[in-house]
């Protein structure tokens, strides 16, 4: 069972540096990382709804062009809707080692902030409208709590209806 660790100290990751540079007010939350536990484990550890824990998913189109989708922890990305929106044949998850090369983060610790190179970011309106959300802070077992408004301001994601039905 995952548990949250209340500490004032948290890792200073690329994501944290990016948030500080953008003057985002955030709260760091460390928890015991559970291999393959996903947002279910982190939500349970922090005592929050899985709906407000946002996944950062690295995907690619058929030409292996990378992109990032942000999604509620309790939902899945409709790669069909995303492909339709992008005007490409298909969108699929990136191989973990490729994803790590694109982002500079280990899978399980991928943050949309402070990416190694800028990637297009897509998210449904429902994620961006959250008054408070928890998103990876750039390390396994580390989430940052921020507002949806700050996420929009810093990342300027493309809004796309990509929640799988």
Steps between C-alpha positions, in 0.01 A plus 500: 500500500637839399519773758567869476809646661450847645824690456613853434786371287427369156716438194598796287425352160488663156123527555549686829750735334250566216218568748720738702614680182134545400421627853244225560383444856512125557505255785732200482372159615728199544356151528632144489521422130329175404630330184205480258279660769421802282261771605299257713796457737592869510138613552460250786829610657401868487138438596359673191267396219675325212309741273721794612827306461608577143702253292766623258498258207764506226352392167612504137335509159570257215810702404629460859446873571464530879223681685373515856144443620382598847215291637301441819637208698163323485465538120677393183614691195302439182790466256238490221366846590854632538604361160185650342577837660860488371400377155723191527425130451582390851632603838655238729694491827875554465738222597618585856867542401398728210269696732791549742721627216233752393419632847814453707284331767476139613163341421296524821658839569409685178391860549369725221710780657871531424500257207840438341363644175165674444227257393142579397270450800133403477237481773122485533324812632397303811866472611576868441184611682602334829545754781774277646681204351793274579750435224841337489781719630772330296588204721339172596305546823478879467190696399443875499164658578422795272194671353361421158542870419876482568528184290334685209716811552831309503436219250243661266365155411275441201150419621373180342211273592713189551339328800428140400132414537 
